[in-house]
Each structure stands twice: as C-alpha cells, then as structure tokens.
Amino acid sequence: MLYIVGLYYANWAVYASKHFPADLPPDVTHVFYAFMKPNPSTGELDSTDPWADFQLPIEDATGAVAALMALKYQRPALKVVLAIGGWGSSPEFRAVAKDPAKLRTFVSSTTEKVRRLGFDGVDIDWEYPETAKEADQLVSMLRQLRAALDAVDPKLSLSVAAPAGSDKIAVLDVPAMDQYLSFWNIMCYDFVGSGWSDRTGLHSNLYGHNGANGINGDMAVRLYRDRGASVSKLVLGMPMFGRVFLKPAQPILGSTFAGHLSEDASLMQFQDIDRAEEVYVEKSVGAYLYNNKTELLVTYDNEECLKRKAEYVRQNRLAGGFWWDSRGNRPRYTLVDAFVKVLRL
C-alpha cells in the first residue's frame, strides 16, 4: 500500500523561518501549499501573499509556487496540492458558499489556478461550518469543485482539512462529503492550548484523556468512520510543534496554569524544544516536559509517538498521515523519518 506522507507548507515560511521548498524531505508524498483564500466580494480565489507566492526569488525560481513546481519536476511522484482557507477564513467561505454566483466564480477561479499553476489537487480548509445549512453549502462546494476538477483531469485530488472535535464533526454531512473527497486530513492536534484551555494537557494524544479534556486522535478517526467516511480516505494529522503553558501550578498534565499566552508564545517548533526533561506518556501516546528555569510546560509528539501513530495507521488501514507544518522539524525531519520507517516495515 502506498501511504500519504503529507506536509503543509505555509507561504509565510519564506520570511523569518527562511524555509524553502528545497528543504522538504524526500519521503514526503504530498505537499499542501497554504494558503490562498476566496474573495468574499467576488468569489475569486486570491493569493494571500503575492510576493511570497509569485515574486520572491528562490534559487532559480520566482515565488514559492514556482519553487515547489521545480521540486516536483525533480521528484515526479510528488503531489503538490493547493490549500485554501486556513484559520480565520470562515467569513470568506461563508460569503462565497451562500451565494450561487460567487460559488461558481470560486470554483472556476480555483480550477483555473490549479490548471495554470500545475497543482495536483485542492484542499479546502474551512474552519469551521457551524450550522446544518453551512454544512450543506460545503457539500455543494465540494460537488461543484469535484465536477470542475474532473473536467480538467479526474486524477486531481480533492480533500478537506477536517476537525477532530466531536462538536465540529457533528455539524458535517460526512457521507455526502465523502463521495466527493479523495481523502480527509483530520487535524488531530491543538486539542488543548494556552489560549482556550483551563488546564495543561497533551495536545495531540492518540488515546485517552489528555489532561484537559477527552479529545484524542483515535476518537476522531472512529467518529468519522462511524458517521460514514471511508476509512481508506482518512489521513491522521500530527503536529510539528508543541503547545506551551506558562507557570503550571504543578509540573504535570491536568494542572491549572498562570495565564494565557499569545498565539506565537504558546507555540514552539519541535526543533526548538529542549527535551532534556522529556516524559513520554505511553498509554496516551504523547510527550511533555517541564523546564524549571523557564517555568514552561510543553506538550508535543516525539519520535516514539510517531512510531506508534504509524502502527495505528497501518493497523486501521488509514490512508496515511500529515503534519502541520513543515517548518517545525528541520533540517533532519526525524518525525517524518520515524513515521515512514514503520509504514515501510
């Protein structure tokens, strides 16, 4: 079986992170280029950063999109998928999805960009439909996109970045979506965080209670399966970052903590985590540490977690796994390596 091994590549990675497409590891099968967004006024698909996407000189290419296409030329099996939306894009999706004329424009604009720029598919990241009506509108969007992509090339993929929380999943018309989707990228991370949780916890555990709530990756997979998604289309999402909690009352999972951090401060790239005091929680499949000097507790996936998650993917016959995002484990990509080695056993 050929598994999906996916990475989201964010167009802002070219700036402070100085992370470019050529950095991506050879074992990756799919790169999801994040993000473009629907224009709420016209329905057109717009670049979120024309300089990064199409103008910034990157080696012999002009813009990150061209640099990714150059990488695809070097790795013919690589699929480069256009990711649309992202966190905070729900108003744009709402405006377009409810207006038939704007939706037609969005579909044609998206399909034209996929064809012209050389993408291998579309990934819709609407976070999140909140009502049954919006869920129906998402199905209509997927139906029209699938038909338009088929007219260009039936091999073009159509996927969604899918929520892991039961309340968000309950809104979706899973069987209706499944018939149009090539696969589901389930975002099995950010289960807890400084900005929205009252207690410390594992933010990407595969099983059990994470310390703050009962969400886990296995629960999300089972919910999609039980609601009518094809198991062979489910892709397990994993983080290349840790969630940070400041001054927990106790240096353990499930502890209260001092206060909420900004989004930037509450997220730490995996490669930047000092793992000297690491604790691996085997039962839950998660890792955390507490640093006495900084008074920070950080929760994340380590290499052992990735081995267990790869075993889970194999045993449950899922489509594969993906990470948000590709900046987090450079330059060696030890998390990808640990995952892939088990898949290939």
C-alpha positions, 0 to 999 in steps of 0.5 A: 500500500502506498501511504500519504506522507503529507506536509503543509507548507505555509507561504509565510515560511519564506520570511523569518523561518527562511524555509524553502521548498528545497528543504522538504524531505524526500519521503514526503508524498504530498505537499499542501501549499497554504494558503490562498483564500476566496474573495468574499466580494467576488468569489475569486480565489486570491493569493494571500501573499503575492510576493511570497507566492509569485515574486520572491526569488528562490534559487532559480525560481520566482515565488514559492509556487514556482519553487515547489513546481521545480521540486516536483519536476525533480521528484515526479511522484510528488503531489503538490496540492493547493490549500485554501482557507486556513484559520480565520477564513470562515467569513470568506467561505461563508460569503462565497458558499451562500451565494450561487454566483460567487460559488461558481466564480470560486470554483472556476477561479480555483480550477483555473489556478490549479490548471495554470499553476500545475497543482495536483489537487485542492484542499479546502480548509474551512474552519469551521461550518457551524450550522446544518445549512453551512454544512450543506453549502460545503457539500455543494462546494465540494460537488461543484469543485469535484465536477470542475476538477474532473473536467480538467483531469479526474486524477486531481485530488480533492480533500478537506482539512477536517476537525477532530472535535466531536462538536465540529464533526457533528455539524458535517454531512460526512457521507455526502462529503465523502463521495466527493473527497479523495481523502480527509486530513483530520487535524488531530492536534491543538486539542488543548492550548494556552489560549482556550484551555483551563488546564495543561494537557497533551495536545495531540494524544492518540488515546485517552484523556489528555489532561484537559479534556477527552479529545484524542486522535483515535476518537476522531478517526472512529467518529468519522468512520462511524458517521460514514467516511471511508476509512481508506480516505482518512489521513491522521494529522500530527503536529510539528510543534508543541503547545506551551503553558506558562507557570503550571501550578504543578509540573504535570498534565491536568494542572491549572496554569498562570495565564494565557499566552499569545498565539506565537508564545504558546507555540514552539517548533519541535526543533526548538524544544529542549527535551532534556526533561522529556516524559513520554506518556505511553498509554496516551501516546504523547510527550511533555516536559517541564523546564524549571528555569523557564517555568514552561510546560510543553506538550508535543509528539516525539519520535516514539509517538510517531512510531506508534501513530504509524502502527495505528495507521497501518493497523486501521488501514488509514490512508496515511498521515500529515503534519502541520507544518513543515517548518517545525522539524528541520533540517533532519525531519526525524518525525517524518523519518520515524513515521515512514520507517514503520509504514515501510516495515 
